[in-house]
Amino acid sequence: MQRIGVVTAGGDAPGMNAAIRSIVRMAIFHGLEVMGIERGYMGLIEGQTRPLSPRSVSGIINLGGTILKTARCEEMKSSRGIQKAVDILKTHRIEGLIVIGGDGSFRGASELHRASELPVIGVPATIDNDVAGTDTTIGFDTAVNAALFAIDRIRDTATSHERIFVVEVMGSKRGFLALEAGLAGGAEFILVPEIEYNLQDICKKLKQGREKGKTSEIIVMAEGAGNSSFIVDQIRKETEYEVRLTVLGYIQRGGPPTARSRILANQFGAYAVELLLKGAEKRMVGIKGQKIISVDLDYSWKQRRELDTRLYRLAEILSA
């Protein structure tokens, strides 16, 4: 193997640049050339590539986003799009591909492997933390801390004005981010798509809390757990308390990655290169406990990663 490619696909996540840097420098240490593919799978289909050197990845370890850019690509969901991507890889003499992204990106990566028979390695990077086969993903810790930063400040205002605040975090389908940010922030309630909740029960508990002396509450919810504006209106009507909504949005994706996200990116990127050199064909890098491991790439997107309900129950107990 002489030349490999690296692409960041799907949504950006803090730490992607650190992973790119790790991949490039580890590959060049082992005598490989590295081609960066710009703008995700769309850029791959359009042949947007450029060589990467140790100097081209200098000073990026602390940057959020991705220097290679990323874009959604509907064409990669078709056999025609897959074949275009395969042709580009072969035209540029790329003998192995590392895909940095989430489960949707890995599904495309698996299709690329099947169509081209080229080795493909996945590096999980998503703030949703919903990739099966790994305890955590690049960028998740950063997103949790970004949400927690906001929650801590909102609690100051909630306490001062004796209000209820609903804080909506990202997570259209999964609640990993809401759960960990809510637990760390001492939220009174955490709403996630995976677990049913009853608004009337929540309102009843809010009233009981006030009777016990509570004067403010924080409700952290994933965006996929319901309509946050409707929830605020219903709580306000049912309790007659002051209720405010804060939607954190994309601030959770940007910004410098935390030390945890950077270290994970360094480890994942380096191991991805090692897997290619060892002859791996279709794997995803991950972490279990403190050990860097790899799993079949198909497992990462075919299996559903389950929410830790023990953490959810712990948050309920500690919120009393």
N, C-alpha and C positions, 0 to 999 in steps of 0.2 A: 504494500500500500504506500502510495507516494503523496496523494492529495486527498484532503477531506473538505467537506463543506459544513458550515454552521448557519442555522437560520433561527430567528425568533418569530414564533407564530402565535396567533390569537391575541388575547389581551396582554398588555405589558404588565410587568411585576417588578418591584424593586429588587435588585440583585441580578437581573438579566445581564447587565454589563459586566458585573464581576464574573459571571459564568463564562461569558464570551472571552474575557481576558484569560481566565484559567485554561480554557480549551486551546486558545491560540498559543499560549506560552508552553503548555505541556506538549502540544503537538510539535511545535518547532524544536523543543528540547529533544524530541525523539526523531527529528529529521524529516517531518512531514510538512507539506505545504498546506496552507489553509485558505479556502475561499469563503468570504462572507457573502451571504445571500440577503439582499436588502428587501424590505417591505414584505416579509413573510412569504407565504406560498404564492401570493400574487406576483411578487418579485421573482420567485423561482420560475414560474410559468413564463414570465416576460424576459427572463435571462438577465436580471439585474444582479450581477455579481462583481465582487472586487477582492483582490488579494489582501490578506490581513497579516501584519507583521507584529513583532513585539512592540515596536514603537507606535503602531496604529492603535494599540489598546492601552497605551500609557495614560494615566490620569483618569481612568473611567471607573475604577473600582468603587468609588464613592457616589457615582451618578445613578439616579433613578432612570426609569425608562429603558430604552435600548438604542444604541448607536446604529444598529442595523435597521431600525424602524420595524413596524409591523402593520399588518392590514388584514381585514377579513377577506376571505376568498371563496365565494360560492362555487367557482369553477372547479375547485379541488374536490367537490362532492360528486363530480361526473367522471366517467372513465376517460373522456376526451381530455379533461383537465389533468388527470393523473398522467396520461401518456405524454402530454406536453412537458410536464415537470420531469418525467423520466428522460425524455429526449435532451432537455437542457443539462441535466446531470451528466449524461454521457458525452454531450458536446464539449463540456468543460472538463472532462476527464476526472470527475469527482468519483472517488472509489468508496467513500463512506460518508454518511451524513449524520450530523448531530442536530436534533430538533429540540429547541428550548421552548417549552410551552405547557399547556394543560391537556386535559383528556381529549378535547376536540382536536387539538393539533396532533395528538398521538394516533388518533384514528386515521388521519390523513397520512401520517408517517408509516403506519402499518400497510396502508394501501400502496404507498410508494415502494416499500420493500417487496411486496408481492408482485408488483408490476415490473420491477427492475432487477430484483434479486441482489440489489446492493445492500450492504449492511447499514442499518439505521439504529441509532441510539437516541432514546428520549431523556431529556433532562427536565424534571418537573418544576415549573415556575408559574405559580398562580396564587393570587391572594385569596382565592376561594378555598384552598387546601383540600380539594375534593378528589384528588387523584388516588386511586387504589394502588396499594403496593408500597407506600411510603408513609412514615409517621407524619411528615410535614413536607412542605414545598418551599422553594425559594420565593421570598416576598411575603409569605404569610405572617411571619413574626413582625415585619415592618408595618404591615397593614393593621395588625392588632394594636401595635403601639401607637399608630396614628389615630386610630379610633379611641384608644384609651386616653390619649392626650386631650382630645376634645371632650370626652365624657367627664374627666376630672374637672375641667373648667366649667362645664355646664352644671355640674353638681354644686359648685360654689354659688352660681346664680340661683339654682333651684332652692338651695338652703336659705339664701338671703331673702328671697321673695316668697318662700313657702309655696312653691309650685311643683307640679308634676311635669317632667319633661319626657317626651318620647324621642329617642335618638335612633334614627334609621341609618343602618350601616349597609354596605354592599352584601350581596348574596341573593341573587334572583331565584336560585333553586336550592341552595344549601345554606346551613346556618352555622358553619364552623367559626366564621369570623365573629358573628353576633354572640355566640356562646362564650368564646374565650375573652372577648372584649367586655362582655357583660359581667362575667365572673370576676375578672380582674378589676373592673370598675365598681363592684359592689352593687350592681343593678338590682332593684327590687323585683323586676320581672324581665324575662328574656323570651322573646317570641321568635321562633324559627319555623321554616316550612315543614320540617320533619315531625314536629310534635303539635298536636291539636291543642287549642286553647279556647276558653270561653270568656268573652269580654265581660259578661255579667259577673262571673266569678272573680275576675280581676278587679272590677269596680267594688265588689263586696269586700275584697281583701284590702283595697285602698282605704275604704271607709273604716275598716277594723284597725288598720294601721294608725289612722288619725286619732281614733279613740284611745289607742295605746300611747299616744304622744308623738307619733311621727308627724313631721311638718312638711316634708318634701319627699319625692320619689323619682327615681330614674327608671324608665322602661327602655330597654335596648331591643330593637327588632331588626331582623334581616328584611331587606326590601321585598323578598318573595314570601314573607309571612302575612301579607295582607296590605290593604290600602292604608297607609299611615295617616293620611288626612282624615279618613273616615273613622279610624280608631281614636284619634284625638277628639273628634267631634262627639263620638259616642261616650267616651269617658267624661268629657265635660258636661254633657247632658245628664248622665246617670249620677254623677257625684256632685256636680255644681262647684267643683274645684277649678282653680286656674290650671290650664294645661297648655303647654307649648310644644311645638314640633321643630326638631332640627334634623335636616337631611344632610349627612356628611358627604355623600357622593364621591367624586373622583379624587378628592384629596387623599383618600386611602391608598390610591395606586401610585402616586408620585412621591418624590422626595428621596433623600439618601437612604439606602438600605441600612438596617441595623447591623450590628456586629454579627448577630446570629445568622441573618440572611446572607451576609457576605461570606462568612466561613462555610456555610452550607454550599453556596455557589462555587467557592474554590474547590471544595471536596467533590461535588457532583461533576463539575467540568473536567477536572483531572481524571476522575474515574471513567468518565465517558470515553475519553481518548484511550485510556488503558484497555477498555473493553474492545474497542475497534482493533487495537494492536494485537489483542489476544484472539482475534477471529470471531468475536461475537457477531451474530447476524441481526437479531431483532430483540433488543433489550431496553429496559428503562432503568435508570439509576434511581436509587432510593435510600432511605435510612430507616433502620429498625433498632430502637434503643440508641446505642452510640455507634452502631456498626453501619458502614456504607455497604449497600447490597445492590443487587440488580434482580429484576423480575422480567418475565415475558412482557413485551410491549403491549400485546393484546389484552393482557390482564388489567393494565392500567386504565383502560377505557371501557372494557366489557363488564368489569365488576364495579359494584357500587360501594364506595367507602361509607361506613356507617358512623353517624354522630355518636360521640361518647355520652350516653345517657347518664352515666355516673357523675360526670361534670355538671350536667343539667340539674340533677337531683341535689348535688352539693350546693349549687347556686341558689336553689329554692330554700334549702335549710338555712343557709347563711344570710338570706335576705330578710329573715323574720325580725 
